[in-house]
Amino acid sequence: MVGRMLDSFTVESPFVRRARRTDPRVRLFCFPHAGAGAATFAEWPRLLPPEVELIALQLPGREDRIREQPLTDLTAAVRTLGLTMRPYLRGPFAFFGHSGGALLAFELARALRGRGGPQPEHLLLSGEVAPDRPPVAEPIHELPDEEFVAALGSLGGTAESVAGDPELMRLLLPALRADFTLGERYEYRPEPPLAAAITVLGGHDDERAPEQAMRAWQEQTSGAFRLRIFEGGHFYLNDRPRELAEEIGRLLLGGDQPRTEEVRPRCPAS
């Protein structure tokens, strides 16, 4: 599989999908949300500035790894990713994670610090409440299949063509349950704030990750903190990939920024 093209990515290992850049200024590692894989970010390489090289992480149980056993323990997932990403953690780099992927990115940054390893310059954390705050949404990972699928549908991240295909959902359910188990059983352990800048991104109408619960991420950094709110719900990033990619490019390449900064969505025209 090494070297085979997947959309705009080169498959360099079971975990690593890289969109190579000739002379990148920063490398962006992307952690997908529950049940999703590297294809979530397939459009991003052509939307991001050429100075940003994107690496999408592919966890077992997703897409071309669908028949592998998914990870259900966050500590094991962090340890595994830390090992597989080690050769790529050179030069400036940043992490982006959406929903459960945001928790994974955050805990990996803390694990790297604990081992004295290289640190991301920037954490871009999307659609996830601060780790030391109680979850807003009720847990769903133990629901019966029919109720679990209905709960997924209410989040808006599963295409109707997928949710309405019983055979496909049967294949996807183990990874989806594993990912929600990983996130919903997460237990925060207090540690000193990270030095990396943190930008929190979210949807204005996201009931699973409301703005106030995301704002508390500010306590997890001693560096710059920014809050970006987009029009949309929990999966605003699927509806506004270009807008989000432009914002990420500005954040990663824009140089010095204020200690705190907020950008809110423009009100729709009346």
C-alpha positions as CSV (number, residue, x, y, z in Angstrom):
1,M,0.0,0.0,0.0
2,V,2.9,2.4,0.6
3,G,3.1,5.0,-2.2
4,R,-0.4,4.3,-3.6
5,M,-2.5,7.4,-4.2
6,L,-5.7,7.9,-2.3
7,D,-7.4,11.0,-3.7
8,S,-4.8,13.7,-3.2
9,F,-2.9,11.7,-0.5
10,T,0.1,9.4,-0.7
11,V,-0.4,6.4,1.5
12,E,2.9,6.2,3.4
13,S,1.9,3.8,6.2
14,P,-1.3,2.3,7.5
15,F,-1.7,5.5,9.6
16,V,-0.3,8.2,7.4
17,R,-1.9,9.9,4.4
18,R,0.3,12.8,3.2
19,A,-0.3,15.5,0.6
20,R,3.3,16.3,-0.2
21,R,4.5,19.9,-0.6
22,T,7.8,20.9,-2.2
23,D,8.8,23.5,0.4
24,P,6.3,23.6,3.3
25,R,6.5,26.1,6.1
26,V,4.4,24.1,8.5
27,R,2.9,20.5,8.6
28,L,-0.7,20.1,9.7
29,F,-1.8,16.8,11.2
30,C,-5.5,16.1,11.0
31,F,-7.5,13.9,13.3
32,P,-11.0,13.0,12.1
33,H,-14.1,12.7,14.1
34,A,-15.8,9.5,15.2
35,G,-16.1,6.8,12.6
36,A,-14.5,9.0,9.9
37,G,-11.1,8.6,8.2
38,A,-8.6,10.4,6.0
39,A,-11.1,11.0,3.2
40,T,-12.7,13.6,5.5
41,F,-9.8,15.9,4.5
42,A,-9.5,14.9,0.8
43,E,-10.5,18.4,-0.4
44,W,-8.2,20.2,2.0
45,P,-4.8,20.0,0.2
46,R,-6.2,22.0,-2.7
47,L,-7.9,24.5,-0.4
48,L,-5.0,25.1,2.0
49,P,-2.0,27.4,1.1
50,P,0.9,25.6,-0.7
51,E,3.1,26.4,2.3
52,V,1.0,24.0,4.5
53,E,1.6,20.3,4.1
54,L,-1.3,18.1,5.3
55,I,-1.1,14.7,6.9
56,A,-4.4,13.0,7.6
57,L,-4.3,10.2,10.2
58,Q,-6.0,6.9,9.3
59,L,-7.0,4.9,12.4
60,P,-7.9,1.2,12.2
61,G,-11.5,0.4,11.5
62,R,-11.9,3.3,9.0
63,E,-12.3,3.3,5.2
64,D,-9.5,1.1,3.7
65,R,-8.8,-0.2,7.2
66,I,-12.4,-1.1,8.0
67,R,-11.8,-4.7,8.8
68,E,-9.2,-4.0,11.4
69,Q,-10.0,-3.8,15.1
70,P,-10.7,-0.2,16.1
71,L,-9.1,1.4,19.1
72,T,-11.4,1.9,22.2
73,D,-8.8,3.2,24.7
74,L,-7.5,6.8,24.4
75,T,-4.2,6.0,26.1
76,A,-3.5,3.2,23.6
77,A,-4.5,5.4,20.7
78,V,-2.2,8.2,21.8
79,R,0.7,5.8,22.3
80,T,0.2,4.2,18.9
81,L,-0.1,7.5,17.1
82,G,2.9,9.0,18.9
83,L,5.1,6.1,17.6
84,T,3.8,6.2,14.0
85,M,4.0,10.0,13.7
86,R,7.5,10.3,15.2
87,P,9.4,10.4,11.8
88,Y,7.1,13.3,10.7
89,L,7.4,15.5,13.8
90,R,10.2,17.6,12.4
91,G,10.1,21.4,11.9
92,P,7.0,23.5,12.7
93,F,3.8,21.5,12.9
94,A,0.2,21.9,14.1
95,F,-2.7,19.6,15.0
96,F,-6.3,19.8,13.9
97,G,-9.0,17.6,15.4
98,H,-12.7,17.6,15.2
99,S,-15.0,16.3,17.9
100,G,-13.4,13.2,19.4
101,G,-10.4,13.9,17.1
102,A,-9.8,17.2,19.1
103,L,-9.4,15.2,22.3
104,L,-7.0,12.8,20.6
105,A,-4.9,15.8,19.3
106,F,-4.9,17.4,22.7
107,E,-3.9,14.3,24.6
108,L,-1.2,13.5,22.1
109,A,0.3,17.0,22.5
110,R,0.4,16.4,26.3
111,A,2.0,13.0,25.9
112,L,4.7,14.4,23.6
113,R,5.5,17.0,26.2
114,G,5.6,14.4,28.9
115,R,8.2,12.4,26.9
116,G,10.3,15.6,26.2
117,G,9.4,15.3,22.5
118,P,8.7,18.0,19.9
119,Q,5.6,20.1,20.5
120,P,3.0,21.4,18.1
121,E,3.1,25.2,17.7
122,H,-0.7,25.3,17.4
123,L,-3.7,23.2,18.3
124,L,-6.8,23.7,16.2
125,L,-9.6,22.1,18.2
126,S,-13.0,21.8,16.6
127,G,-16.5,20.9,17.8
128,E,-15.5,19.6,21.3
129,V,-16.1,21.0,24.8
130,A,-13.1,21.7,27.0
131,P,-11.7,18.5,28.5
132,D,-12.2,19.4,32.1
133,R,-15.9,20.3,31.6
134,P,-18.7,17.8,31.8
135,P,-20.1,16.7,28.4
136,V,-23.1,18.5,27.2
137,A,-24.6,15.6,25.2
138,E,-25.8,12.3,26.7
139,P,-23.6,9.3,26.0
140,I,-24.7,7.1,23.1
141,H,-22.0,4.4,22.8
142,E,-24.1,1.8,24.7
143,L,-27.4,2.4,22.9
144,P,-28.9,-0.5,21.0
145,D,-28.1,-0.4,17.3
146,E,-31.3,1.2,16.1
147,E,-31.1,4.0,18.7
148,F,-27.4,4.5,18.2
149,V,-27.9,5.0,14.4
150,A,-30.8,7.4,15.1
151,A,-28.5,9.4,17.5
152,L,-25.8,9.5,14.8
153,G,-28.4,10.8,12.3
154,S,-29.4,13.6,14.6
155,L,-25.8,14.9,14.6
156,G,-25.9,15.4,10.9
157,G,-22.6,13.9,10.0
158,T,-23.7,10.7,8.4
159,A,-25.0,10.9,4.8
160,E,-28.5,9.6,4.3
161,S,-27.2,7.2,1.7
162,V,-25.0,5.7,4.3
163,A,-27.4,5.7,7.2
164,G,-30.1,4.2,5.0
165,D,-27.9,1.3,3.9
166,P,-28.2,-1.5,6.5
167,E,-25.3,-3.5,5.1
168,L,-22.9,-0.6,5.1
169,M,-23.9,0.5,8.5
170,R,-23.3,-3.0,9.8
171,L,-19.7,-2.6,8.6
172,L,-19.3,0.9,10.1
173,L,-20.9,0.4,13.5
174,P,-17.9,-1.2,15.2
175,A,-15.7,1.8,14.5
176,L,-18.4,4.3,15.3
177,R,-19.1,2.6,18.6
178,A,-15.4,2.3,19.4
179,D,-14.9,6.0,18.7
180,F,-17.8,7.2,20.8
181,T,-16.6,4.8,23.6
182,L,-13.2,6.4,23.4
183,G,-14.5,9.9,23.7
184,E,-17.4,9.3,26.1
185,R,-15.2,7.3,28.6
186,Y,-12.5,10.0,28.5
187,E,-11.3,11.1,31.9
188,Y,-9.4,14.3,32.2
189,R,-6.2,14.4,34.3
190,P,-5.0,17.9,35.4
191,E,-1.7,19.0,34.0
192,P,0.0,22.4,33.5
193,P,-1.3,24.3,30.5
194,L,0.4,23.7,27.1
195,A,2.6,26.3,25.6
196,A,1.1,25.8,22.1
197,A,-1.4,28.3,20.9
198,I,-5.0,27.0,20.9
199,T,-7.7,28.0,18.5
200,V,-11.1,26.6,19.1
201,L,-13.5,26.3,16.2
202,G,-17.2,25.5,16.2
203,G,-20.6,25.8,14.7
204,H,-23.0,28.5,15.9
205,D,-25.8,26.0,16.2
206,D,-23.8,23.0,17.6
207,E,-25.8,21.7,20.6
208,R,-23.2,19.1,21.3
209,A,-20.4,21.6,21.7
210,P,-21.9,25.0,22.6
211,E,-19.7,28.1,22.6
212,Q,-19.4,28.6,26.4
213,A,-18.3,25.0,26.9
214,M,-15.6,25.4,24.2
215,R,-14.4,28.7,25.5
216,A,-13.0,26.9,28.6
217,W,-10.2,25.5,26.4
218,Q,-8.5,28.8,27.1
219,E,-7.4,27.3,30.5
220,Q,-5.3,24.6,28.7
221,T,-2.8,27.0,27.1
222,S,-0.3,29.6,28.4
223,G,0.0,30.9,24.8
224,A,-2.4,32.6,22.5
225,F,-6.1,31.6,22.5
226,R,-8.5,32.3,19.7
227,L,-12.2,31.4,19.2
228,R,-13.7,31.0,15.8
229,I,-17.5,30.5,15.4
230,F,-18.9,29.5,11.9
231,E,-22.4,29.3,10.7
232,G,-23.7,25.8,11.0
233,G,-24.0,22.9,13.5
234,H,-21.7,20.2,14.7
235,F,-20.5,19.4,11.2
236,Y,-20.1,23.0,10.0
237,L,-16.8,21.9,8.5
238,N,-18.5,19.7,5.9
239,D,-20.6,22.6,4.7
240,R,-17.8,25.3,4.8
241,P,-14.5,23.6,3.8
242,R,-13.1,26.5,1.9
243,E,-13.9,29.0,4.6
244,L,-12.4,26.8,7.2
245,A,-9.3,26.1,5.2
246,E,-8.7,29.8,4.5
247,E,-9.0,30.5,8.2
248,I,-6.6,27.7,9.1
249,G,-4.1,28.9,6.5
250,R,-4.3,32.4,8.0
251,L,-3.8,31.1,11.5
252,L,-0.8,29.0,10.6
253,L,1.0,31.4,8.3
254,G,-0.2,34.8,9.6
255,G,2.5,35.5,12.0
256,D,2.0,37.1,15.4
257,Q,-1.6,37.4,16.7
258,P,-3.2,39.0,19.8
259,R,-3.1,37.0,23.0
260,T,-6.9,36.5,22.7
261,E,-9.1,37.0,19.7
262,E,-12.6,36.1,18.7
263,V,-14.3,35.9,15.3
264,R,-18.0,35.4,15.1
265,P,-20.2,34.5,12.1
266,R,-21.8,37.3,10.1
267,C,-25.5,37.5,10.7
268,P,-27.5,36.4,7.7
269,A,-29.1,39.1,5.7
270,S,-32.6,39.9,6.7
